[in-house]
């Protein structure tokens, strides 16, 4: 986890200081670390589990903007309030750091500031990929791209990448990909009936033909 987390650039001594400033918290499924509009009073490093980030539109609709896993960082806000809600998908453990302490660490350790800048750049690239996903890809291509993304994220964490662990519901997938639940289900069923994937127990999906799945995600498959 440390190799991916924001603290990856810190030495053992610096991590010792960080550990004195943080608290370890456990969150149950459905619990929110914070809500959109809450005072931005803390930052979080995910130690384990999965979360979803979302915003509510004025008419009550929900747009999921991302999913976070072990090693991810959240909570640092340029405003006084959080701009989204962070809700737990499956039991999560996180290091919680008061926002003012994070500001002190950034001031004391410039390399931490650079690390945050790198993470922000990665988030921007992810947002641009999301725009492509929503704007140009078909439902089937979106689902294939999403499953491949989950697989790659698991590999980055050093976890099993196939079968793919899918901790979010189909409703969550739809709200992230801009699809209805019915369309998500139809797309997954089509991938299953054509033999590209196999649904397994424990919210896992086996990618039987990664090359074909990649082609489908790129718009070159069946």
N, C-alpha and C positions, 0 to 999 in steps of 0.2 A: 504494500500500500504506500509506503513512504516514497518509493520511486516515482509515483504518480502524483502524490499530494503536493500541496503548496509548500510544505515544509521540506521538500526534497533537497533544497539548496542549503539547508541549515546544517551546521556541524552538531556533534553530539552535545557539546556544551550549550550551544544555542537552543537545541531541542530541550535540554534540561530546564532552561529558563522558560521556554514555551509551556512545558508540562506543568509548571508551577502556576501558570496563569489560566489554564484551561480546566474544565470539568467534563467528565465523561457522563453522557446521558444515554438512556435507552428510550426508544419511542415505539409504541405499538402501531400495528397497521391501522390506517385511517386517522392517526394523530397528526397534527400539523406542528412543524417546528416553528412556523410563524405564518401569519395571514397577510395577504395583500393589504397595505395601509397601516400595518402595525409599525411602531417605532423601530427603526433599524438599530437594535441595541446589541446584537451579537453576530459573530461569524461562526461557521460550522465546518468541520472537516469530517466527512462521512467515513467511519471506520468499517462499517458492514451494513448490508441491507440495500434497499432501493427506495428512491423517492420520485415523485413527479412534481413538476413545477407548472403552475397554471395561472391564468388571468381570467377574470369574469368580465364579459362584455356587458354594456349597459342593459341589454335585453335579457340578461341572465344566462346566456350561453357561455360555455366554457371553452377556452383554447389552451390546450396543454402545450407548453413551450419547450419542454425538455424532460429528460429523465437523468437521475444521478445515481451513482454507484460508489462502491468502495474507493476511497482516495480522492473523491471529488470535493470541491470547496464551494461554499455558497454563503451568502449573507452580507457581503461587502457591497454597500449601496452608495451611489453618489448623492443620494437624497436622504432626508431624515426618515423616510418611510420605506418599507420594503415594497418593491414594485410588483410582486407576485406572491402566491401562496406556495409553500413547500409542504407537501403531504406525503406521509409514509405509505409505501405500497406493501412492504413486508418488514417485519421487525428490524429496526435500524439502531445502530450505535454511532454516536458522534461525539467528537471533541467540541466543546462550546467555549468560545473565547469572546469576552466583552469587546465591543467594537472599538472603544477607546484604547484598549490594550493592543489591538491589532494595529491601530494608528501608530502607537509607540514603537512596535516592532518594525514596522515599515520604515520609520524614521531612523531607527538604530541600525537596521540591516538592509542596505541598498539592494543587495542581491535578492532579498525577498520581494522588494518592489519590482525588480526585473522579472522574477518568477510570475508575479501576478499579472504583469503586462503580457507575458507569454501565454498565460492561461486565458486572458481576455482576447488575445489574437486567435486562439483556438476556438473560443466561443463564437467569435465573429465568423470564422470559416464555417463552423457548424450551422450558424444562422443562415449563411448564404446557401449552404447545401439544402437546408430546410426550405428555402424559397424556391429552389429548383424542384425539390420534391413535390411541393404543393402546386407549383405553377405549370409544370411541363409534363410530369409523369402520370401515367394511367394508374388506376387503383391497384392493378396487379404489380406494376413496377414499384409502386410505393411500398406495398407489403414486402416484396422481395428485398428491396433496399433496406427496409427497417430491420428485417430478420438478419441480414448480413451485417448491419451496423451493430446489432446486439451481440452477434458472434464475435465481431472484431473487438468490441469493448471488453468482452469476457477474456479474450486472448490477451489484451493489453493489461488486464489485472492479474494475469497468470492463472486464470481459471479455465475450466473446460469450456471450449467454444462450440462444440458440436457433440451431442445435442445442445441447442440453444436454450438457455433458461429465459422464460418469458414471464416476469413477475407482474406485468400489467394486464388489466382486463382488455377485452376487445373494444369496450367502450372507450377506454383510455387510448388505445391504439388509434381509434377513429378520431378522437379529439386532437390527437397529435398530427395525424396524417391528413386531416380534412375530409374524412370519409364517415359514412353512417356505419352503425354497428352491423347492419345487414350486408353492406358492401364489403366490410372487413371479413365477415364470415364467409361470404361467397368466394372471395379471393383466396382465402386460406383453404377452403374446400377444393377449389380448382387446383391449387398447388398439390394438395394431397391426392386427389384422384388421378392426376397425371404422373404421380410417383416422384415428384420433385422433393416433397417433404413427407415426414411421418410424424403424426401427433403421438406423443408419449406421455406417460404419467408424470405428475409433479410439475405441470406447466412447462414442459420441455418440448421442443420441436427439433427433430432430426433433419438435417439438410442432406438428402441422399445424393444429390448431384450439385455440388458447389459451383461447378463451371456453368451449368445450365441456369442455376439461380442467379449467378452474376450476369449472365446474358439477358435474363428476363429483367433484372433491375436496370440494365442499360438500354432496354427497349429492343434487344436483338433476339429475344427468346420467343417461346410459343405464347 
